[in-house]
């Protein structure tokens, strides 16, 4: 009788273990599916961010190029102004007329 009772307990434990194992496998599949979905979403989001960063990079390059040319123009204008101003200092001063 004790042997029969032990076999019944072992079958019950085995049955519960199988149910638990199936539940873990199902949960594992769901987690894998969610991880895969998130991975796809993240790749898409990263692609969007990358394209926006590239767009900003191109705009920054254009701004840098424009500012560099404007700075060069200001530098040239300033150099011309300095040359013109220095030329005025090299000319002799005329005496002021008295009234």
C-alpha positions as CSV (number, residue, x, y, z in Angstrom):
1,X,0.0,0.0,0.0
2,X,2.8,2.4,0.8
3,X,4.5,1.7,-2.5
4,X,1.2,2.5,-4.3
5,X,0.8,5.7,-2.4
6,X,4.4,6.7,-3.2
7,X,3.9,6.0,-6.9
8,X,0.7,8.2,-6.9
9,X,2.7,11.0,-5.2
10,X,5.5,10.7,-7.7
11,X,3.0,10.8,-10.6
12,X,1.4,13.9,-9.1
13,X,4.7,15.6,-8.6
14,X,5.8,14.6,-12.2
15,X,2.5,16.0,-13.6
16,X,2.9,19.3,-11.7
17,X,6.5,19.5,-12.8
18,X,5.5,19.0,-16.4
19,X,2.8,21.7,-16.1
20,X,5.4,24.1,-14.5
21,X,7.9,23.3,-17.3
22,X,5.4,24.0,-20.0
23,X,4.5,27.3,-18.3
24,X,8.1,28.3,-18.2
25,X,8.6,27.4,-21.9
26,X,5.5,29.4,-22.8
27,X,6.8,32.4,-20.8
28,X,10.2,32.0,-22.4
29,X,8.7,32.1,-25.8
30,X,6.6,35.2,-24.9
31,X,9.7,37.0,-23.6
32,X,11.7,36.1,-26.7
33,X,8.9,37.4,-28.9
34,X,8.8,40.7,-26.9
35,X,12.6,41.0,-27.0
36,X,12.5,40.5,-30.8
37,X,9.7,43.1,-31.2
38,X,11.6,45.6,-29.0
39,X,14.8,45.0,-31.0
40,X,13.0,45.8,-34.3
41,X,11.5,48.9,-32.8
42,X,14.8,50.0,-31.4
43,X,16.5,49.5,-34.8
44,X,13.9,51.6,-36.4
45,X,14.2,54.3,-33.8
46,X,18.0,54.3,-34.1
47,X,17.7,54.6,-37.9
48,X,15.4,57.7,-37.5
49,X,17.8,59.3,-35.0
50,X,20.8,58.5,-37.3
51,X,19.0,60.2,-40.2
52,X,18.2,63.2,-38.1
53,X,21.8,63.4,-36.9
54,X,23.1,63.2,-40.4
55,X,20.7,66.0,-41.5
56,X,21.9,68.1,-38.6
57,X,25.5,67.3,-39.5
58,X,25.0,68.5,-43.1
59,X,23.3,71.7,-41.9
60,X,26.1,72.3,-39.4
61,X,28.7,71.8,-42.2
62,X,26.8,74.3,-44.4
63,X,26.7,76.9,-41.5
64,X,30.4,76.4,-40.8
65,X,31.2,76.9,-44.4
66,X,29.1,80.0,-44.7
67,X,30.5,81.5,-41.4
68,X,34.1,80.7,-42.5
69,X,33.5,82.6,-45.8
70,X,31.9,85.5,-43.9
71,X,34.8,85.6,-41.4
72,X,37.3,85.7,-44.3
73,X,35.3,88.6,-45.9
74,X,35.4,90.5,-42.6
75,X,39.1,89.7,-42.2
76,X,39.8,91.1,-45.7
77,X,37.6,94.2,-45.1
78,X,39.4,94.8,-41.8
79,X,42.8,94.4,-43.5
80,X,41.8,96.9,-46.2
81,X,40.4,99.3,-43.6
82,X,43.7,99.1,-41.6
83,X,45.8,99.7,-44.8
84,X,43.6,102.7,-45.6
85,X,43.8,104.1,-42.1
86,X,47.6,103.6,-42.0
87,X,47.9,105.5,-45.3
88,X,46.2,108.5,-43.7
89,X,48.8,108.5,-40.8
90,X,51.7,108.5,-43.2
91,X,50.6,111.7,-45.0
92,X,51.9,114.9,-43.4
93,X,49.4,116.9,-41.4
94,X,48.2,120.2,-42.8
95,X,48.2,123.1,-40.5
96,X,44.8,124.2,-39.3
97,X,43.6,127.5,-40.7
98,X,42.9,130.2,-38.2
99,X,39.9,132.4,-38.6
